[in-house]
Amino acid sequence: MNAQVSRIRSVCAEMKISRQILVSVTALLVVGIGAVVVFLSARTSGVVKTYAFGEAENTCDRYANEIKGKLDESMSAARTLSSIMSGYRDIPEGERRADLERAVKKVFDNNPAFISVFTIWEPGSIDGRDAAYASGSYDGRFYVGWNRADGRIGMKKTLSYDPNKEDFYSVPKTTMKEYVSEPYKWTYNKDGGSEYFEVTMSVPVIENGRFVGVVGIDIELSELQKMAADYNPFETADVIVVANTGARAAHPKKELLGKPVGDDTPEVKDELLSSIKSGKGFQFEKTALATGKVSRLFYMPFTIGRTNVPWSCAIVIPVDTIYSELRAGYIVAMILGLIIIGLVFLVVYRISRGIARTVSVLTSEAKMLTDAAVAGRLDARADPDKVSLEFRGIVTGVNGTLDAVTK
C-alpha cells in the first residue's frame, strides 16, 4: 500500500503543474458528479416507478369505465323494457301478449347489436290463458324471443326447456335483481348455424313487489373484443376483460376466450381469482414462458348495471415499457453529467495552461538571474512584463531585493 502511494506521489511530482491541476480537478469532477447522478437517480427511480404504476392504474380504470358504459347500454335497454312490461295490467287482458310481443320486437329492431331479445314469464301470470297456448312439453306461459343469428331474423314463441333451471331466470327470480351471465358459446340454429361467444343480461319484471318474469338480452362479445383491441395503452400493452369467475370475455388471443385467467401464474392464481370475484384491484408481474419477457398486470373492477357482480378490466404492460422513462432519465442525467465535466475540463485546462506558462516564465527569469549572478553581472534584472499581471509582484519584488543588495 505504501509503495503504491509512493509511486502515485512520484508520478504526480514528475507531472507538469498544468497536468497535475487538470488530473486532480477532473478526477474530483468525475467522482463528485458521478456520485450526484447516482444519488439523484436512486432517489427519483422510486418516484418515476410510482408515477408509472399510477398512470397504468388510471388508464386501466378509465378503460374499465368505458367498457362498463358499453355493457350498461344493453342492461339499460332490458331495464326499460322490464319497466314497460311491469304495467301490463293497464292493457286489456286479451291484448297483453300481442302488445308485449311488439314491445320486444321494437327493442330488437332498434338495437342491431343485440343478437337476441326475449321475455319469459311465470305460468299463469299475464292473462290466465296459458292453457290455450300450451303444446307438448310447453306449458303455455308467455314467452317470445327474437334473434338475428346467421344473418337472418328468427322468432320463437314456445319454450323447450324449464327456465327455472337456467341462471338468467332463476337468479332474478330469487334475488329480484339484475343478472349478467358468464361468457359462453351458443348456437341459435341447431342445423349447422354459427357459434356465438356471448353473454346474457336479464332484468326481473316486478309487479307490485311480485316477480312475474324476466326480460333478457343476448349480446355478442365481438364488440367488446374490438374495443379491447383498439385500446393502445403505452404502445406495447394489451387489454383484457374478465368476468366474475375469471373467464376471459375479451383477449388478444381468441383461443383463450372463455378460459379462466391465472393458469399461467399458479403462484398467484387463487389470490387473483378471489380479487376479481370480490371486486378488488390486483396487480402482479409474470414472465412469459415463450419469450422470457416480464410483464406487469393491472386489474381494475367494474360492475354491470345493478348486478353487484363485479367484472374486471386488465392491462398487461411489458416491464421494459414501464421502466423506459426511468432509463431515459438515467441516460439524460449521464449525458448532462458528461457535458458538465467536459465544460469544466475545458475551463480548468485553459486556467492550468495559463498558470503553467506563468510558472515557466518565472522559472526562466529566475534561471537568467542565477546565470547572470554566476557570471558577475549583478546589474541583471528580470522583466516583469513577461509575466501576467497577477504575478508581476513576484518579479518586481525580486528585482527590488537585488537593488537593495547591490547598492
C-alpha positions as CSV (number, residue, x, y, z in Angstrom):
1,M,0.0,0.0,0.0
2,N,2.8,2.4,1.0
3,A,4.7,1.5,-2.2
4,Q,1.6,2.4,-4.3
5,V,1.2,5.7,-2.5
6,S,4.8,6.5,-3.0
7,R,4.5,5.6,-6.7
8,I,1.5,7.9,-7.1
9,R,3.3,10.7,-5.4
10,S,6.4,10.1,-7.6
11,V,4.2,10.2,-10.8
12,C,2.5,13.4,-9.6
13,A,5.8,15.0,-8.8
14,E,7.1,14.3,-12.3
15,M,4.0,15.8,-13.9
16,K,3.9,19.3,-15.1
17,I,1.9,21.6,-12.9
18,S,-0.8,22.0,-15.6
19,R,-1.3,18.3,-15.8
20,Q,-1.4,18.0,-12.0
21,I,-4.2,20.6,-11.8
22,L,-6.0,19.0,-14.8
23,V,-5.9,15.5,-13.5
24,S,-6.8,16.4,-9.9
25,V,-9.8,18.6,-10.8
26,T,-11.0,16.2,-13.5
27,A,-10.8,13.3,-11.0
28,L,-12.8,15.2,-8.4
29,L,-15.4,16.2,-11.0
30,V,-15.9,12.7,-12.2
31,V,-16.2,11.3,-8.7
32,G,-18.4,14.2,-7.5
33,I,-20.8,14.5,-10.4
34,G,-21.0,10.7,-10.7
35,A,-22.0,10.5,-7.1
36,V,-24.6,13.2,-7.6
37,V,-26.1,11.4,-10.7
38,V,-26.2,8.0,-8.8
39,F,-27.8,9.7,-5.8
40,L,-30.5,11.6,-7.8
41,S,-31.2,8.5,-10.0
42,A,-31.8,6.4,-6.9
43,R,-34.0,9.0,-5.3
44,T,-36.0,9.6,-8.5
45,S,-36.4,6.0,-9.6
46,G,-39.0,5.4,-6.9
47,V,-40.9,8.5,-7.9
48,V,-40.8,7.5,-11.6
49,K,-41.9,4.0,-10.8
50,T,-44.8,5.1,-8.6
51,Y,-45.9,7.5,-11.3
52,A,-45.7,4.9,-14.0
53,F,-47.7,2.4,-11.9
54,G,-50.3,5.1,-11.0
55,E,-50.6,6.1,-14.7
56,A,-51.2,2.4,-15.6
57,E,-53.9,2.1,-12.9
58,N,-55.6,5.3,-14.0
59,T,-55.6,4.1,-17.6
60,C,-57.0,0.7,-16.7
61,D,-59.7,2.3,-14.6
62,R,-60.7,4.6,-17.5
63,Y,-60.9,1.6,-19.8
64,A,-63.0,-0.3,-17.2
65,N,-65.5,2.6,-17.1
66,E,-65.7,2.8,-20.8
67,I,-66.3,-0.9,-21.1
68,K,-68.9,-0.8,-18.3
69,G,-70.6,2.0,-20.1
70,K,-70.9,-0.1,-23.3
71,L,-72.3,-3.1,-21.4
72,D,-74.6,-0.9,-19.3
73,E,-76.3,0.3,-22.5
74,S,-77.6,-3.2,-23.0
75,M,-78.7,-3.6,-19.4
76,S,-80.4,-0.3,-19.6
77,A,-82.4,-1.4,-22.6
78,A,-83.5,-4.5,-20.8
79,R,-84.4,-2.4,-17.7
80,T,-86.5,-0.1,-19.7
81,L,-88.4,-2.9,-21.4
82,S,-88.9,-4.5,-18.0
83,S,-90.4,-1.3,-16.7
84,I,-92.8,-1.1,-19.6
85,M,-93.9,-4.7,-19.0
86,S,-94.5,-4.2,-15.3
87,G,-97.5,-2.1,-16.2
88,Y,-99.1,-5.0,-18.2
89,R,-102.3,-4.8,-16.2
90,D,-103.1,-1.5,-17.9
91,I,-103.5,-3.4,-21.2
92,P,-106.8,-5.3,-21.9
93,E,-106.3,-8.9,-21.0
94,G,-106.8,-10.2,-24.5
95,E,-104.3,-7.8,-26.0
96,R,-101.5,-8.2,-23.5
97,R,-99.4,-10.9,-25.3
98,A,-99.6,-9.1,-28.6
99,D,-98.7,-5.7,-27.2
100,L,-95.8,-7.0,-25.2
101,E,-94.6,-9.0,-28.2
102,R,-94.5,-5.8,-30.2
103,A,-92.5,-4.1,-27.4
104,V,-89.9,-6.9,-27.5
105,K,-89.7,-6.6,-31.3
106,K,-89.3,-2.8,-31.1
107,V,-86.3,-3.1,-28.8
108,F,-84.9,-5.8,-31.0
109,D,-85.3,-3.7,-34.2
110,N,-83.8,-0.6,-32.6
111,N,-80.7,-2.3,-31.3
112,P,-78.9,-4.2,-34.1
113,A,-76.0,-5.0,-31.8
114,F,-78.3,-7.3,-29.7
115,I,-78.2,-10.8,-31.1
116,S,-81.3,-11.7,-29.2
117,V,-84.1,-10.1,-27.1
118,F,-86.6,-12.2,-25.2
119,T,-89.1,-12.3,-22.3
120,I,-90.2,-15.3,-20.3
121,W,-93.0,-15.1,-17.7
122,E,-94.2,-17.1,-14.8
123,P,-97.0,-19.6,-15.5
124,G,-100.5,-18.0,-15.4
125,S,-99.1,-14.5,-14.7
126,I,-100.0,-12.5,-17.7
127,D,-103.6,-13.3,-18.7
128,G,-104.7,-16.7,-17.2
129,R,-104.8,-18.2,-20.7
130,D,-101.7,-20.4,-20.7
131,A,-103.7,-23.5,-21.5
132,A,-104.7,-22.0,-24.8
133,Y,-101.1,-21.7,-25.9
134,A,-99.7,-25.0,-24.3
135,S,-98.2,-27.5,-26.7
136,G,-96.5,-30.7,-25.8
137,S,-93.9,-30.0,-23.0
138,Y,-94.5,-26.3,-23.4
139,D,-96.8,-25.1,-20.6
140,G,-98.2,-22.1,-22.4
141,R,-96.5,-19.4,-20.3
142,F,-95.9,-16.2,-22.0
143,Y,-92.6,-16.3,-24.0
144,V,-91.3,-14.6,-27.1
145,G,-87.8,-14.3,-28.4
146,W,-86.2,-12.7,-31.4
147,N,-82.7,-13.3,-32.8
148,R,-80.6,-12.3,-35.8
149,A,-78.2,-15.2,-35.9
150,D,-76.6,-16.3,-39.1
151,G,-77.8,-13.2,-40.9
152,R,-81.5,-13.8,-40.7
153,I,-84.3,-12.8,-38.3
154,G,-85.8,-15.6,-36.3
155,M,-88.7,-15.6,-33.8
156,K,-89.7,-18.2,-31.2
157,K,-92.8,-18.4,-29.0
158,T,-92.6,-21.8,-27.4
159,L,-90.1,-23.0,-24.7
160,S,-88.3,-26.3,-25.0
161,Y,-86.7,-26.2,-21.5
162,D,-87.5,-25.3,-17.9
163,P,-86.4,-21.7,-17.4
164,N,-86.2,-22.3,-13.6
165,K,-83.1,-24.4,-14.3
166,E,-81.3,-21.5,-16.0
167,D,-79.4,-18.8,-14.1
168,F,-80.6,-16.0,-16.3
169,Y,-84.2,-16.7,-15.0
170,S,-83.7,-18.3,-11.6
171,V,-81.3,-15.7,-10.2
172,P,-83.6,-12.7,-10.9
173,K,-86.5,-14.7,-9.7
174,T,-84.7,-15.5,-6.4
175,T,-82.9,-12.2,-5.8
176,M,-85.2,-9.8,-7.6
177,K,-82.1,-8.2,-9.0
178,E,-80.5,-7.8,-12.4
179,Y,-78.3,-10.6,-13.8
180,V,-75.4,-10.9,-16.2
181,S,-74.1,-14.4,-17.2
182,E,-70.6,-15.6,-17.6
183,P,-69.3,-15.6,-21.2
184,Y,-70.5,-18.7,-23.1
185,K,-70.7,-20.1,-26.6
186,W,-74.1,-20.6,-28.2
187,T,-75.7,-21.8,-31.5
188,Y,-79.1,-20.5,-32.3
189,N,-79.8,-22.6,-35.3
190,K,-79.0,-26.2,-34.4
191,D,-78.9,-27.2,-38.1
192,G,-75.3,-26.1,-38.6
193,G,-75.6,-22.5,-37.5
194,S,-72.8,-20.3,-36.4
195,E,-71.4,-20.4,-32.8
196,Y,-71.6,-17.1,-30.9
197,F,-69.5,-16.1,-28.0
198,E,-71.9,-14.0,-25.9
199,V,-73.4,-13.1,-22.5
200,T,-77.0,-12.8,-21.4
201,M,-78.3,-9.9,-19.4
202,S,-81.7,-10.2,-17.7
203,V,-83.8,-8.0,-15.6
204,P,-86.8,-9.1,-13.5
205,V,-90.3,-8.0,-14.3
206,I,-91.8,-7.0,-11.0
207,E,-95.4,-6.1,-10.5
208,N,-96.5,-4.8,-7.0
209,G,-93.4,-6.4,-5.4
210,R,-94.2,-9.8,-7.1
211,F,-91.9,-11.5,-9.6
212,V,-93.7,-12.2,-12.9
213,G,-90.9,-12.8,-15.3
214,V,-87.7,-11.6,-16.9
215,V,-86.6,-9.6,-19.9
216,G,-83.4,-10.8,-21.4
217,I,-80.8,-9.6,-24.0
218,D,-78.0,-11.6,-25.5
219,I,-75.1,-9.6,-26.8
220,E,-72.2,-11.0,-28.8
221,L,-68.8,-10.2,-27.2
222,S,-67.1,-9.4,-30.5
223,E,-67.8,-5.7,-29.9
224,L,-66.1,-5.9,-26.5
225,Q,-63.3,-7.7,-28.2
226,K,-62.9,-4.9,-30.7
227,M,-63.0,-2.2,-28.0
228,A,-60.2,-4.0,-26.1
229,A,-58.1,-4.5,-29.3
230,D,-58.5,-0.8,-30.3
231,Y,-57.1,0.4,-27.0
232,N,-53.3,1.1,-27.3
233,P,-52.0,1.9,-23.8
234,F,-48.3,2.5,-23.6
235,E,-48.0,1.4,-27.3
236,T,-47.0,-2.2,-26.4
237,A,-49.6,-3.1,-23.8
238,D,-52.7,-5.4,-24.2
239,V,-56.1,-5.0,-22.7
240,I,-58.3,-7.9,-21.5
241,V,-61.7,-8.2,-19.9
242,V,-62.6,-11.0,-17.5
243,A,-66.0,-12.0,-16.0
244,N,-66.7,-12.6,-12.3
245,T,-65.3,-16.1,-12.3
246,G,-62.1,-15.0,-14.1
247,A,-63.3,-16.3,-17.6
248,R,-61.8,-14.2,-20.4
249,A,-64.5,-12.1,-22.1
250,A,-62.0,-10.2,-24.3
251,H,-58.4,-11.1,-25.1
252,P,-55.9,-10.5,-27.9
253,K,-55.6,-14.3,-28.3
254,K,-59.0,-15.6,-29.4
255,E,-58.2,-19.1,-28.5
256,L,-58.2,-18.1,-24.8
257,L,-61.7,-16.6,-24.8
258,G,-63.9,-18.2,-22.2
259,K,-60.9,-19.7,-20.4
260,P,-60.0,-18.6,-16.9
261,V,-57.1,-16.4,-16.1
262,G,-54.3,-17.5,-13.7
263,D,-53.4,-20.9,-15.2
264,D,-50.1,-19.5,-16.4
265,T,-49.4,-17.9,-12.9
266,P,-50.3,-20.7,-10.4
267,E,-48.4,-18.9,-7.6
268,V,-51.0,-16.0,-7.6
269,K,-54.0,-17.7,-9.2
270,D,-56.1,-18.1,-6.1
271,E,-55.5,-14.6,-4.9
272,L,-56.1,-13.2,-8.4
273,L,-59.4,-15.0,-8.8
274,S,-60.5,-14.1,-5.3
275,S,-59.8,-10.4,-6.0
276,I,-61.7,-10.5,-9.3
277,K,-64.7,-12.2,-7.7
278,S,-64.8,-9.7,-4.8
279,G,-64.3,-6.7,-7.0
280,K,-60.8,-5.7,-5.8
281,G,-57.9,-4.3,-7.8
282,F,-54.9,-6.5,-8.2
283,Q,-51.5,-6.3,-9.8
284,F,-48.5,-8.6,-10.2
285,E,-45.7,-9.5,-12.5
286,K,-45.3,-12.6,-14.6
287,T,-42.7,-14.0,-17.0
288,A,-43.8,-15.2,-20.5
289,L,-42.6,-18.8,-20.9
290,A,-42.2,-18.5,-24.6
291,T,-40.2,-15.2,-24.7
292,G,-38.9,-14.8,-21.1
293,K,-40.2,-11.2,-21.1
294,V,-41.6,-9.8,-17.9
295,S,-44.9,-8.0,-17.8
296,R,-46.9,-6.3,-15.1
297,L,-50.7,-6.8,-15.0
298,F,-53.1,-4.3,-13.5
299,Y,-56.7,-5.4,-12.8
300,M,-59.4,-2.9,-12.1
301,P,-63.0,-3.9,-11.2
302,F,-66.3,-2.7,-12.6
303,T,-70.0,-3.7,-12.3
304,I,-72.6,-4.1,-15.0
305,G,-75.9,-2.4,-14.3
306,R,-77.3,-3.1,-10.9
307,T,-76.0,-6.6,-10.6
308,N,-73.4,-6.1,-7.9
309,V,-71.4,-8.9,-9.6
310,P,-68.0,-7.3,-10.5
311,W,-66.1,-8.0,-13.7
312,S,-62.5,-6.7,-14.3
313,C,-60.5,-4.9,-16.9
314,A,-56.8,-5.6,-17.0
315,I,-53.8,-4.0,-18.8
316,V,-50.8,-6.2,-19.5
317,I,-47.7,-4.0,-19.8
318,P,-44.2,-5.2,-20.6
319,V,-41.9,-4.1,-17.7
320,D,-39.5,-2.7,-20.2
321,T,-42.2,-0.3,-21.3
322,I,-42.9,0.8,-17.7
323,Y,-39.2,1.4,-17.0
324,S,-38.4,3.1,-20.3
325,E,-39.0,6.5,-18.9
326,L,-36.8,5.7,-15.9
327,R,-34.0,4.5,-18.2
328,A,-34.4,7.7,-20.3
329,G,-33.9,9.7,-17.1
330,Y,-30.7,7.8,-16.3
331,I,-29.4,8.5,-19.8
332,V,-30.3,12.2,-19.7
333,A,-28.6,12.5,-16.3
334,M,-25.5,10.8,-17.5
335,I,-25.3,13.0,-20.6
336,L,-25.7,16.2,-18.6
337,G,-23.0,15.0,-16.2
338,L,-20.6,14.3,-19.1
339,I,-21.4,17.7,-20.6
340,I,-20.7,19.5,-17.3
341,I,-17.5,17.5,-16.8
342,G,-16.4,18.4,-20.4
343,L,-17.1,22.1,-19.9
344,V,-15.4,22.3,-16.6
345,F,-12.5,20.4,-18.1
346,L,-12.1,23.0,-20.8
347,V,-12.2,25.8,-18.3
348,V,-9.7,24.1,-16.0
349,Y,-7.5,23.3,-18.9
350,R,-7.3,26.9,-20.0
351,I,-6.6,28.1,-16.5
352,S,-3.9,25.4,-15.8
353,R,-2.2,26.2,-19.1
354,G,-2.1,29.9,-18.1
355,I,-0.7,29.1,-14.7
356,A,1.9,26.7,-16.3
357,R,3.0,29.4,-18.8
358,T,3.5,31.9,-16.0
359,V,5.4,29.4,-13.9
360,S,7.6,28.6,-16.9
361,V,8.3,32.3,-17.4
362,L,9.1,32.8,-13.7
363,T,11.4,29.8,-13.8
364,S,13.1,31.1,-17.0
365,E,13.6,34.6,-15.4
366,A,14.9,33.1,-12.2
367,K,17.5,31.0,-14.2
368,M,18.5,34.1,-16.1
369,L,19.2,35.9,-12.8
370,T,21.1,33.0,-11.4
371,D,23.2,32.6,-14.6
372,A,23.9,36.4,-14.5
373,A,25.0,36.4,-10.9
374,V,27.4,33.5,-11.5
375,A,28.8,35.4,-14.5
376,G,29.3,38.5,-12.2
377,R,26.6,40.6,-13.9
378,L,24.9,41.8,-10.8
379,D,23.0,44.5,-12.6
380,A,20.8,42.0,-14.5
381,R,17.1,42.2,-13.7
382,A,14.0,40.1,-14.5
383,D,11.5,41.5,-17.0
384,P,8.1,41.9,-15.2
385,D,6.3,42.5,-18.5
386,K,6.9,38.9,-19.4
387,V,4.6,37.6,-16.8
388,S,0.8,38.1,-16.2
389,L,-0.3,41.0,-14.1
390,E,-1.2,38.8,-11.1
391,F,2.4,37.5,-10.8
392,R,4.4,40.7,-11.6
393,G,4.6,41.5,-7.9
394,I,6.9,38.5,-7.6
395,V,9.3,39.7,-10.3
396,T,9.4,43.4,-9.1
397,G,9.9,42.1,-5.5
398,V,12.9,40.0,-6.6
399,N,14.3,43.0,-8.6
400,G,13.8,45.3,-5.6
401,T,15.7,42.8,-3.4
402,L,18.6,42.7,-5.8
403,D,18.7,46.5,-6.0
404,A,18.9,46.7,-2.2
405,V,21.7,44.1,-2.0
406,T,23.8,45.6,-4.8
407,K,23.8,49.2,-3.5
